[in-house]
Amino acid sequence: MANQKKEFGLIEYQADQGRIIIAAPSFDFDTFPLLGDRLLATLSASAVEKQCDADIHSWLIDFEGCQLFLKAEHYSESIWFESLAGSKNTEELDYLATLFAAGFDLIQA
């Protein structure tokens, strides 16, 4: 039986920079908020603050007591997580990178 492609996956884990670049479904500037909210719900994370500029969404999120940025740039359809403390959140970032490496689908809304 062939493996079915998951909605989310890992593109690159830059542990030294505290950054995880993920593969995600296609989105644009207007559809990212729904996708981002569903991603956070699936990860049991919460948005502390949401900001959007001309071409990027920057959300401050809480994941298991660890504050990270969730960023999404719609022109390139890129989504990534950034640690506010660089490589100091290694345990949480390692865990997230492992989840994305395995691939997963969002919880249905």
Stockholm file with secondary structure:
# STOCKHOLM 1.0

chainA/1-109         MANQKKEFGLIEYQADQGRIIIAAPSFDFDTFPLLGDRLLATLSASAVEKQCDADIHSWLIDFEGCQLFLKAEHYSESIWFESLAGSKNTEELDYLATLFAAGFDLIQA
#=GR chainA/1-109 SS CCCCCCSBEEEEEEGGGTEEEEECCCCCTTTHHHHHHHHHHHTTCEEEEEEECSSEEEEEEEETTEEEEEEEETTTTEEEEEETTGGGGHHHHHHHHHHHHHCBCCCCC
#=GC SS_cons         CCCCCCSBEEEEEEGGGTEEEEECCCCCTTTHHHHHHHHHHHTTCEEEEEEECSSEEEEEEEETTEEEEEEEETTTTEEEEEETTGGGGHHHHHHHHHHHHHCBCCCCC
//
